[in-house]
Amino acid sequence: MKINLNKTIKVKLTDFGKSVLYASIASIYEDCPDRTYAHKHTQDYYNMKINTDDDGFQEFSIHEFCNIFGGDMIMGSKPVIEGNDIFIEDKEPA
């Protein structure tokens, strides 16, 4: 099986996963030297990422999901997604 890292996945974040996501978004803002630029784009990204669909799923590209949650997905840690389930969308990335 071949999977492109730009492929969209859907997950249901746990409360811990949501805290990891919020911390990641905050670090984007903190790491950017241009606060005006950072504020606008961090807010846009935040609004996009906190929204869930009607079933409670959030969408990420595979590489984005790995970047945000990879450091917190180790044996014995709290789960970041419900049931450790990742759903791969059939649609191709734009």
C-alpha positions as CSV (number, residue, x, y, z in Angstrom):
1,M,0.0,0.0,0.0
2,K,1.2,3.5,-0.9
3,I,0.0,6.5,1.0
4,N,0.8,10.1,0.2
5,L,1.6,12.2,3.3
6,N,-0.6,14.9,2.0
7,K,-3.6,12.6,2.2
8,T,-6.4,13.8,4.5
9,I,-7.2,11.8,7.6
10,K,-10.0,12.2,10.1
11,V,-9.6,11.6,13.8
12,K,-11.6,12.2,17.0
13,L,-9.3,13.9,19.5
14,T,-9.4,13.1,23.2
15,D,-9.2,15.9,25.7
16,F,-5.5,15.3,26.0
17,G,-5.2,15.4,22.2
18,K,-7.1,18.7,22.2
19,S,-4.6,20.1,24.7
20,V,-1.7,19.0,22.5
21,L,-3.3,20.7,19.5
22,Y,-3.9,24.0,21.4
23,A,-0.3,23.9,22.7
24,S,1.0,23.4,19.1
25,I,-1.1,26.3,17.9
26,A,0.2,28.5,20.7
27,S,3.8,27.6,19.9
28,I,3.3,28.7,16.2
29,Y,2.4,32.1,17.5
30,E,5.2,32.3,20.0
31,D,7.9,31.2,17.5
32,C,6.9,33.8,14.9
33,P,8.9,37.1,15.1
34,D,6.2,39.0,13.2
35,R,3.3,39.2,15.8
36,T,0.9,40.8,13.3
37,Y,1.4,38.0,10.8
38,A,1.5,35.4,13.5
39,H,-1.8,36.6,15.1
40,K,-3.7,36.6,11.8
41,H,-2.5,33.2,10.6
42,T,-2.6,31.6,14.0
43,Q,-6.2,32.6,14.5
44,D,-7.1,31.3,11.0
45,Y,-5.3,28.0,11.7
46,Y,-6.9,27.8,15.2
47,N,-10.4,28.3,13.9
48,M,-9.8,25.8,11.1
49,K,-8.4,23.1,13.4
50,I,-10.7,23.4,16.4
51,N,-13.8,22.9,14.2
52,T,-15.2,19.4,14.0
53,D,-17.7,17.9,11.6
54,D,-21.1,16.7,12.7
55,D,-19.7,13.4,13.9
56,G,-16.9,15.0,16.0
57,F,-14.0,14.4,13.6
58,Q,-11.2,16.8,12.8
59,E,-9.2,16.7,9.6
60,F,-5.5,16.8,9.2
61,S,-3.0,15.9,6.5
62,I,-0.9,12.9,7.6
63,H,2.3,14.9,7.8
64,E,0.5,17.6,9.8
65,F,-0.9,15.1,12.2
66,C,2.5,13.5,12.7
67,N,4.1,16.9,13.3
68,I,1.6,18.0,15.9
69,F,1.0,14.7,17.8
70,G,4.0,12.5,17.1
71,G,6.0,13.6,20.1
72,D,3.0,12.7,22.4
73,M,2.3,9.3,20.8
74,I,4.6,7.1,22.7
75,M,4.0,3.8,24.5
76,G,2.4,4.4,27.9
77,S,1.3,8.0,27.2
78,K,-2.3,9.2,27.2
79,P,-4.0,8.7,23.9
80,V,-4.4,11.7,21.7
81,I,-7.2,10.1,19.6
82,E,-10.2,8.1,20.5
83,G,-9.7,4.3,20.1
84,N,-6.4,4.9,18.3
85,D,-8.5,5.1,15.1
86,I,-7.4,7.1,12.1
87,F,-9.8,7.3,9.1
88,I,-8.2,7.9,5.7
89,E,-10.3,10.0,3.3
90,D,-10.8,8.7,-0.2
91,K,-10.6,12.2,-1.7
92,E,-7.2,13.3,-3.1
93,P,-5.6,16.5,-1.7
94,A,-6.1,19.7,-3.7
